[in-house]
Amino acid sequence: MTDTDPGPTTGFPLPHRDGLGPLPEFTALRRDAPCARIRLPSGDPAWLVTRYADVRTVLGDPRFSRTRATRGTGPRMASVPTLPDSILAADPPEHTRLRKLIAPAFTARRAQAMRRDMARLVSGLLDALTAHDRPADLVPLFTRPLPLAVICDLLGTPRQDGDRLDAWCDTLRNLTAAPDAAVTAAVDEMTGYLAALVAAKRRHPADDVVSTLIAAHDDGERLTQEELISFCLVLLVGGYGTTADRLAGMVHLLLDEPGRYRRLCRAPDTIPRAAEELLRYAQTNVQANLRVATEDVELGGVTIAEGEAVMAVNSSANHDETVFEDPGRLDLDRAHNPHLSFGYGVHHCVGAQIARVQLQEALAGLVHRLPDLRAAAPPRWKTGLKTRAPRTLPVTW
């Protein structure tokens, strides 16, 4: 913070609001203060960046470091770091090395090869759902077990461990909902669980991502034990938790205005484009991975000094009025849609294609099997986490 800086002025975390519509705080900040001062839950000050071009700069410019935001004594999001040694916390060249080693496990070809298995998973879950009493809660019956089964199968973990994995994931995505001790305990428990998994896969390799990562090497260099475990943590928290929340949010948005859902039922071939618009529109994330400036940088009309923290919010960028026409309207036919829901730059989500296939197959299964699906009651919402998502989704058909 410079001598002339008045200090943090914008409250953070933002006040909780049910729903996934545009957040008025982000709209006001994009208009009036695109780089605004906030105070993080850790007590550290930071800059909150909300415009599309500025968000892309922070995510893509090497002058903004992830490593300095997760290691050492710099500004922190929270007093307890959750994944300080993961690929999410690395800068090039360390990040480049890790990404090169893990990328073969997450190719677009692999994602497409998984499509048939995902469709079978969807069909099985819908068999159980349609046999259930009505109304039914779609979260425990569909939007949570689908990505949980996918991530368990990817990693090679038993599906019956899903409830434990789910509880750990919610704790690791804590913003204000859980005490520091609970976060630390969840990290320790997950690390122990995954260490045992990696050891088992070393003894008995299988056709899963963990076995692929154990075997991955480049010029004789392999992932270390710590890197393997941390990457499994990232997959569980990001690959499962985020996808489960996004799927629940997508279904909510479609049912909230029933004409949207009926439209997909009439034109299921438009699901890929509709899914991209639902990803853009949903104000799912209320925060983002922190970065620290490695030198003074001019951004959004202010000078961000070396050593200051920056949070660039993708979900706000996805509603930037200078990039998206009428961004507050959910347009399932939107053609120009360069959204940043999977990030940008070197930290663009490595599992984005797998997530896309999963979301597409889930929506395709719903509209095919349940054309009369409709909301039975308002959802209850998760609070105190880094994401906004339905905790319950009562439906009938």
Backbone torsions as a table, in degrees:
resi	resn	phi	psi	omega
1	MET	NA	132.5	-179.1
2	THR	-80.8	167.3	-177.8
3	ASP	-62.7	-28.8	-176.9
4	THR	-92.9	-3.4	-179.2
5	ASP	-71.5	128.1	-178.4
6	PRO	-74.0	-7.3	-179.7
7	GLY	97.4	174.3	-177.9
8	PRO	-57.5	132.9	-177.8
9	THR	-123.9	-17.8	-177.4
10	THR	-105.9	127.8	-179.7
11	GLY	-66.1	138.3	177.9
12	PHE	-148.4	136.7	-0.8
13	PRO	-62.8	157.0	176.9
14	LEU	-64.6	153.0	176.8
15	PRO	-57.8	139.3	-179.8
16	HIS	-66.9	137.6	171.6
17	ARG	-132.3	132.4	172.5
18	ASP	-65.1	150.9	177.0
19	GLY	98.1	174.6	-177.1
20	LEU	-124.6	15.2	179.5
21	GLY	-73.0	173.1	-179.0
22	PRO	-55.7	136.6	178.8
23	LEU	-86.9	122.2	-177.5
24	PRO	-61.4	-29.4	178.6
25	GLU	-62.1	-42.7	179.3
26	PHE	-67.2	-39.1	178.0
27	THR	-59.1	-45.9	-179.8
28	ALA	-65.8	-40.9	-179.5
29	LEU	-66.7	-41.7	177.7
30	ARG	-59.2	-35.6	-177.8
31	ARG	-78.9	-44.4	-167.7
32	ASP	-109.0	-30.2	-174.8
33	ALA	-149.2	72.3	-173.6
34	PRO	-63.9	-20.8	169.7
35	CYS	-124.0	99.8	-173.5
36	ALA	-112.9	150.0	179.0
37	ARG	-82.8	134.4	176.0
38	ILE	-133.8	167.3	170.1
39	ARG	-116.8	127.1	-175.7
40	LEU	-76.5	163.5	176.5
41	PRO	-56.0	-25.8	177.1
42	SER	-71.5	-16.4	-173.4
43	GLY	100.1	-12.0	179.9
44	ASP	-76.5	145.6	174.3
45	PRO	-79.4	159.0	178.1
46	ALA	-158.7	169.1	172.2
47	TRP	-100.4	134.6	175.3
48	LEU	-103.6	118.4	-174.1
49	VAL	-108.8	127.4	-168.3
50	THR	-125.3	-15.0	-179.0
51	ARG	-87.6	150.1	-174.0
52	TYR	-56.1	-53.2	-175.9
53	ALA	-62.5	-40.5	-179.6
54	ASP	-69.1	-38.6	177.5
55	VAL	-61.6	-44.0	178.5
56	ARG	-62.9	-37.5	178.3
57	THR	-62.4	-48.3	-178.7
58	VAL	-62.0	-40.8	-177.5
59	LEU	-73.9	-26.8	-173.7
60	GLY	-108.4	-12.5	-174.8
61	ASP	-91.9	123.8	-178.1
62	PRO	-64.5	-9.4	176.6
63	ARG	-73.4	-7.8	176.1
64	PHE	-110.2	112.0	-170.0
65	SER	-99.3	132.8	171.1
66	ARG	-79.1	-37.6	-176.9
67	THR	-59.6	-42.0	-178.3
68	ARG	-70.3	-16.2	177.5
69	ALA	-90.9	-4.0	-175.4
70	THR	-127.5	-16.8	-177.3
71	ARG	-129.9	159.2	-179.4
72	GLY	79.6	-147.4	-172.9
73	THR	-117.8	19.1	-177.7
74	GLY	-76.6	-175.3	178.7
75	PRO	-59.7	147.2	-177.4
76	ARG	-131.9	152.0	174.0
77	MET	-67.9	-47.9	-179.3
78	ALA	-136.2	162.6	-177.2
79	SER	-69.4	-21.6	178.3
80	VAL	-111.6	108.9	176.6
81	PRO	-71.6	141.0	-176.8
82	THR	-100.1	-38.4	-177.0
83	LEU	-134.2	58.5	-173.3
84	PRO	-70.1	-18.0	-176.9
85	ASP	-110.1	13.8	-174.8
86	SER	-90.5	172.8	176.5
87	ILE	-60.7	-28.5	178.3
88	LEU	-65.6	-20.8	-176.8
89	ALA	-101.3	4.4	-172.7
90	ALA	-100.7	147.7	170.5
91	ASP	-106.2	159.2	169.9
92	PRO	-60.6	147.4	4.4
93	PRO	-84.9	-9.5	179.6
94	GLU	-61.4	-43.4	180.0
95	HIS	-62.7	-41.0	-179.4
96	THR	-60.0	-43.1	179.1
97	ARG	-62.6	-46.8	-179.3
98	LEU	-64.9	-43.9	-178.6
99	ARG	-62.2	-40.3	-179.3
100	LYS	-64.7	-34.8	-179.5
101	LEU	-73.4	-36.3	-174.6
102	ILE	-93.9	-20.1	-174.6
103	ALA	-55.8	-38.5	-179.2
104	PRO	-60.2	-21.2	179.4
105	ALA	-81.9	-6.5	-172.5
106	PHE	-134.8	41.8	-179.6
107	THR	-76.9	160.1	175.5
108	ALA	-61.8	-34.2	178.5
109	ARG	-63.2	-42.1	178.6
110	ARG	-64.1	-40.9	179.8
111	ALA	-60.0	-44.1	179.6
112	GLN	-67.7	-34.7	177.9
113	ALA	-65.0	-25.9	179.7
114	MET	-82.5	-9.6	-172.6
115	ARG	-59.2	-42.9	-177.7
116	ARG	-64.8	-42.2	178.1
117	ASP	-63.9	-38.9	178.0
118	MET	-64.8	-40.1	178.1
119	ALA	-61.9	-37.9	176.9
120	ARG	-66.2	-40.7	176.4
121	LEU	-60.1	-46.0	178.7
122	VAL	-58.4	-46.3	-178.0
123	SER	-61.3	-42.7	179.1
124	GLY	-64.3	-41.5	178.6
125	LEU	-66.1	-36.9	179.5
126	LEU	-72.3	-30.7	172.7
127	ASP	-58.0	-47.0	-179.4
128	ALA	-67.9	-38.7	-179.3
129	LEU	-63.9	-45.6	-176.5
130	THR	-69.3	-18.2	175.0
131	ALA	-88.6	-3.5	-175.8
132	HIS	-83.5	153.6	173.0
133	ASP	-61.6	152.4	178.1
134	ARG	-114.3	142.5	0.8
135	PRO	-72.3	163.1	-179.1
136	ALA	-129.6	152.2	178.5
137	ASP	-94.0	113.4	-174.2
138	LEU	-69.3	-22.4	-177.3
139	VAL	-65.5	-57.9	-179.6
140	PRO	-73.3	-18.2	-175.9
141	LEU	-96.6	-16.8	-175.4
142	PHE	-147.4	-59.4	-169.5
143	THR	-71.6	-23.4	174.7
144	ARG	-89.6	-48.8	-175.9
145	PRO	-66.5	-27.0	180.0
146	LEU	-64.3	-60.1	179.7
147	PRO	-65.1	-26.1	177.4
148	LEU	-67.4	-42.9	176.9
149	ALA	-65.2	-39.5	179.8
150	VAL	-62.6	-46.0	-177.3
151	ILE	-70.5	-36.3	176.5
152	CYS	-62.4	-43.7	179.5
153	ASP	-67.4	-38.4	177.7
154	LEU	-61.2	-48.0	-177.0
155	LEU	-79.2	-24.2	-175.1
156	GLY	86.8	26.5	176.7
157	THR	-95.6	150.4	178.7
158	PRO	-64.0	135.2	179.3
159	ARG	-61.5	-27.6	-179.2
160	GLN	-68.8	-10.6	175.2
161	ASP	-86.0	4.5	-172.6
162	GLY	-58.6	-40.2	-177.9
163	ASP	-62.8	-40.7	177.4
164	ARG	-64.2	-44.7	-179.9
165	LEU	-61.8	-39.6	179.8
166	ASP	-62.8	-45.7	-179.8
167	ALA	-63.8	-42.0	177.9
168	TRP	-62.0	-42.0	-177.4
169	CYS	-62.0	-44.7	178.8
170	ASP	-61.3	-39.5	-179.8
171	THR	-66.3	-39.7	-178.9
172	LEU	-71.6	-18.6	176.7
173	ARG	-96.4	18.6	-179.8
174	ASN	-63.9	142.0	169.8
175	LEU	-117.2	-53.7	177.5
176	THR	-136.8	3.5	-171.0
177	ALA	-84.1	-21.9	-174.6
178	ALA	-131.1	146.5	177.1
179	PRO	-70.2	159.5	-178.0
180	ASP	-56.1	-37.8	-177.7
181	ALA	-62.3	-36.3	179.6
182	ALA	-68.8	-37.9	178.0
183	VAL	-64.9	-46.7	178.9
184	THR	-59.6	-42.9	179.9
185	ALA	-63.7	-40.6	179.5
186	ALA	-64.2	-42.1	178.0
187	VAL	-61.1	-45.7	-179.3
188	ASP	-62.9	-43.1	-178.5
189	GLU	-67.0	-43.2	179.2
190	MET	-64.9	-41.1	-179.5
191	THR	-61.3	-43.0	177.8
192	GLY	-63.6	-43.1	179.3
193	TYR	-61.2	-45.8	-176.7
194	LEU	-72.9	-32.4	176.1
195	ALA	-61.6	-41.4	177.2
196	ALA	-65.6	-37.8	178.1
197	LEU	-63.4	-46.7	179.8
198	VAL	-61.3	-42.5	179.1
199	ALA	-60.6	-41.2	179.8
200	ALA	-66.2	-38.8	180.0
201	LYS	-71.3	-28.4	174.7
202	ARG	-64.8	-39.2	-179.8
203	ARG	-74.8	-37.9	-175.0
204	HIS	-136.4	80.8	179.7
205	PRO	-59.5	149.0	179.2
206	ALA	-137.6	-176.6	179.2
207	ASP	-89.3	72.5	179.9
208	ASP	-146.2	169.8	-174.1
209	VAL	-66.1	-38.8	-179.7
210	VAL	-60.6	-44.6	178.2
211	SER	-63.8	-38.4	177.7
212	THR	-63.6	-41.8	-179.5
213	LEU	-69.5	-35.0	176.6
214	ILE	-62.1	-38.5	-178.0
215	ALA	-83.1	-14.6	-174.9
216	ALA	-65.2	136.1	175.3
217	HIS	-154.7	157.7	179.0
218	ASP	-140.4	116.4	-176.5
219	ASP	53.3	39.8	177.5
220	GLY	83.6	-4.8	-178.3
221	GLU	-95.8	132.9	-179.2
222	ARG	-118.2	165.8	172.5
223	LEU	-67.3	138.3	175.6
224	THR	-75.5	167.9	176.6
225	GLN	-57.4	-44.2	-179.1
226	GLU	-64.4	-40.1	-180.0
227	GLU	-67.1	-39.5	177.2
228	LEU	-59.9	-48.3	-177.3
229	ILE	-65.6	-43.3	-178.7
230	SER	-65.6	-35.1	179.1
231	PHE	-70.1	-36.7	174.5
232	CYS	-61.3	-38.6	175.9
233	LEU	-60.7	-44.8	179.3
234	VAL	-60.4	-43.9	-180.0
235	LEU	-61.8	-41.5	-178.8
236	LEU	-67.3	-45.8	-176.2
237	VAL	-73.4	-45.8	-178.0
238	GLY	-85.7	-49.3	-175.1
239	GLY	-68.9	-36.8	177.6
240	TYR	-93.1	-60.4	-171.5
241	GLY	-58.2	-45.9	-178.6
242	THR	-66.8	-42.5	-179.3
243	THR	-65.5	-40.4	178.3
244	ALA	-61.4	-43.9	178.8
245	ASP	-65.4	-41.1	-179.3
246	ARG	-65.2	-41.6	-179.6
247	LEU	-64.2	-44.9	177.3
248	ALA	-60.6	-41.6	178.9
249	GLY	-65.0	-39.7	178.4
250	MET	-61.0	-47.7	-179.1
251	VAL	-63.3	-40.9	177.4
252	HIS	-58.3	-47.1	-178.2
253	LEU	-63.4	-37.3	179.3
254	LEU	-68.7	-39.2	-177.6
255	LEU	-83.0	-21.7	-178.5
256	ASP	-63.2	-33.6	170.3
257	GLU	-123.4	95.8	-168.9
258	PRO	-53.3	-25.8	178.4
259	GLY	-60.5	-29.3	178.6
260	ARG	-65.3	-45.9	-178.6
261	TYR	-66.8	-43.0	179.5
262	ARG	-61.4	-35.2	179.5
263	ARG	-62.9	-43.5	178.4
264	LEU	-66.1	-34.5	177.2
265	CYS	-62.6	-38.4	179.7
266	ARG	-74.6	-29.3	-174.7
267	ALA	-134.3	67.5	-177.1
268	PRO	-63.3	-19.6	178.7
269	ASP	-67.4	-14.6	180.0
270	THR	-90.6	3.9	-176.1
271	ILE	-58.3	-43.7	179.5
272	PRO	-56.2	-44.6	179.1
273	ARG	-68.6	-40.4	179.4
274	ALA	-62.4	-39.7	179.4
275	ALA	-61.6	-39.6	178.4
276	GLU	-64.0	-38.6	179.0
277	GLU	-69.8	-38.6	176.3
278	LEU	-64.1	-38.1	175.3
279	LEU	-62.0	-42.7	-179.9
280	ARG	-67.0	-48.0	-170.3
281	TYR	-69.3	-43.2	-171.8
282	ALA	-62.7	118.9	176.8
283	GLN	-81.0	71.2	-174.3
284	THR	-76.8	-51.7	-175.7
285	ASN	-88.6	130.3	176.4
286	VAL	-104.3	1.1	175.5
287	GLN	-152.3	-179.7	-178.9
288	ALA	-149.6	170.7	177.1
289	ASN	-63.5	131.6	-176.3
290	LEU	-75.1	149.3	172.2
291	ARG	-132.3	160.0	179.6
292	VAL	-125.8	133.1	-179.8
293	ALA	-69.4	133.0	179.3
294	THR	-92.6	-7.1	174.0
295	GLU	-158.7	169.8	177.5
296	ASP	-63.8	133.0	-178.3
297	VAL	-134.3	132.0	173.2
298	GLU	-83.9	124.8	-176.8
299	LEU	-152.6	128.1	175.5
300	GLY	57.9	31.8	176.8
301	GLY	84.6	6.3	178.6
302	VAL	-129.7	165.2	173.4
303	THR	-102.0	118.3	173.9
304	ILE	-91.8	117.2	-174.0
305	ALA	-79.5	152.7	174.6
306	GLU	-52.8	133.3	179.8
307	GLY	91.5	-8.4	179.0
308	GLU	-86.3	148.7	-177.6
309	ALA	-88.0	147.6	-179.0
310	VAL	-135.5	132.4	173.9
311	MET	-117.9	114.2	-179.4
312	ALA	-103.8	115.7	-168.9
313	VAL	-95.0	108.9	-177.9
314	ASN	-59.0	-42.1	-174.3
315	SER	-67.7	-26.0	172.4
316	SER	-74.0	-41.9	177.4
317	ALA	-57.6	-34.6	-179.2
318	ASN	-68.2	-7.8	177.3
319	HIS	-117.5	18.1	-179.7
320	ASP	-67.4	122.3	-175.7
321	GLU	-66.7	-19.6	179.5
322	THR	-84.1	-9.1	-177.8
323	VAL	-113.6	-40.2	-175.0
324	PHE	-113.4	125.4	177.4
325	GLU	-68.1	128.1	179.3
326	ASP	47.5	61.2	-171.7
327	PRO	-64.8	-21.3	180.0
328	GLY	-78.8	-1.4	178.8
329	ARG	-102.4	130.4	175.9
330	LEU	-82.4	103.8	-174.8
331	ASP	-110.6	100.0	-176.3
332	LEU	-67.6	-10.0	176.5
333	ASP	-102.5	9.3	-176.3
334	ARG	-57.0	126.3	-177.8
335	ALA	-92.9	-48.1	179.8
336	HIS	-86.8	107.9	-171.4
337	ASN	-145.9	67.8	-179.7
338	PRO	-82.8	54.3	-174.2
339	HIS	-68.1	162.8	-177.1
340	LEU	-113.1	27.2	-174.7
341	SER	-63.7	-25.3	176.4
342	PHE	-103.6	16.5	177.6
343	GLY	89.7	-167.5	-176.5
344	TYR	-160.5	151.3	176.4
345	GLY	79.7	-155.5	-173.0
346	VAL	-65.8	-22.8	-179.4
347	HIS	-96.5	16.1	173.9
348	HIS	-55.1	137.0	-172.0
349	CYS	-55.4	121.1	-177.4
350	VAL	-68.7	-25.5	-179.7
351	GLY	-98.2	19.4	-174.4
352	ALA	-59.3	-41.1	-176.5
353	GLN	-69.4	-36.6	177.0
354	ILE	-65.7	-41.3	177.9
355	ALA	-62.5	-43.1	-179.7
356	ARG	-60.2	-47.5	-179.7
357	VAL	-60.4	-42.6	-179.3
358	GLN	-62.3	-46.0	-179.7
359	LEU	-65.4	-41.2	179.0
360	GLN	-62.8	-45.2	-178.4
361	GLU	-67.3	-35.3	178.1
362	ALA	-63.6	-46.9	179.9
363	LEU	-66.7	-39.6	179.5
364	ALA	-62.3	-42.1	178.8
365	GLY	-63.7	-42.4	-179.3
366	LEU	-62.7	-49.8	-175.3
367	VAL	-69.4	-28.1	179.1
368	HIS	-75.4	-44.3	-174.2
369	ARG	-88.8	-29.4	-173.2
370	LEU	-129.9	66.4	-179.5
371	PRO	-64.6	-19.5	179.8
372	ASP	-98.5	14.2	-180.0
373	LEU	-59.2	136.1	178.4
374	ARG	-154.9	158.5	179.6
375	ALA	-67.8	138.0	178.2
376	ALA	-101.1	-19.4	179.6
377	ALA	-168.0	162.3	177.2
378	PRO	-64.2	145.4	176.9
379	PRO	-73.1	158.4	164.3
380	ARG	-94.9	150.6	-170.5
381	TRP	-115.4	145.3	172.6
382	LYS	-67.8	145.0	177.7
383	THR	-132.9	155.8	174.5
384	GLY	76.8	7.9	178.9
385	LEU	-106.2	176.3	-179.8
386	LYS	-78.3	-7.2	-178.4
387	THR	-128.4	156.6	171.3
388	ARG	-102.6	128.0	-178.4
389	ALA	-161.8	152.9	175.2
390	PRO	-66.6	134.4	171.3
391	ARG	-86.5	-30.6	174.1
392	THR	-132.6	154.1	-179.9
393	LEU	-144.8	78.5	-177.2
394	PRO	-69.1	127.5	-178.6
395	VAL	-135.9	163.6	170.3
396	THR	-143.7	177.1	-177.1
397	TRP	-161.0	NA	NA
